[in-house]
């Protein structure tokens, strides 16, 4: 999966919570989820639309578990799965992800990234994903969100701009956006 953008926010301590913004849900992907997958215990909801899955990236899972063991559970930061509702109203397969990276830097900023699998792109879901991510950050007490996006990634840039982020700089093929929350 290609992450659409990386962003930064000021950190606060709250626990991860499932966040719903119709037509998607942000579902925390916990260190326990990663450990379960590494141990070979796969749940049908671990699958992703379009075939992508964290089960295909054991190195990523192992790195996440090691970081959580070293630094503690990153909640409310860390990865979230983006899900659409299933046909019967239950959660469907993941169609993307949001990662809220932490801990904060010396400026109090934490990066985040978002992305959707190819099959879910072009349907307006990215707007809901960014709005839901900003909601999580507001609830966590963040004051500023900062996003970096490849200059060539016009769809992701438009989504960030429509969410209220404004361009504050450019470096090496990247546009930098910020918003006060």
C-alpha positions, 0 to 999 in steps of 0.5 A: 500500500502506498501511504498518501501523506505524512503529517505532524501533530502535537501529542497528548496522552489518551487511549486509542479509540475506534473512530467512525466517520461515515462511510469509514471507521478508523480501527486501532491496530494495537501491539496485541493485534500485531503479536497475534498475527506474528503468532499465526492467529489470523482473523478474517477481518485481518484481510484487506480489500484488494489483497494487501494485508499486514500479514504480508509484512512480518518485518513491519509487524515485528518492528511495531511490536519491538517499539511498543515493548521498548516505548510502551503502547503508542495509543492514541498514536500508532496505526489504524485500519480504515474500514468500510461497513460490510454488506450486513452492517458489520465491519468490512475488510480494511481499505487503507490505513492511518499511522500516527507516528510518535513520540513528539519531536522537540517542537511537539510534532508527531507525524502521520500518514494515510493511504488507501488501497487502489480499489478504494481510491477515487470514491471520496473516502480520503476526505473521510479518512483525513477528517477522522484522523484530525478528529482523533488528533483533536480529541488527543489534545493536538494543537497543530497538524502538519502534513507532507505530501509528494508534489506529484500526488495531486489527489492527496494534496487536494484532500489535505487542502479541502480539509483546511490545511494550508501550504507552508513550504516545499522541500525536495519534491514535497509540499508541507501543509499545516492546520491549527486544530 
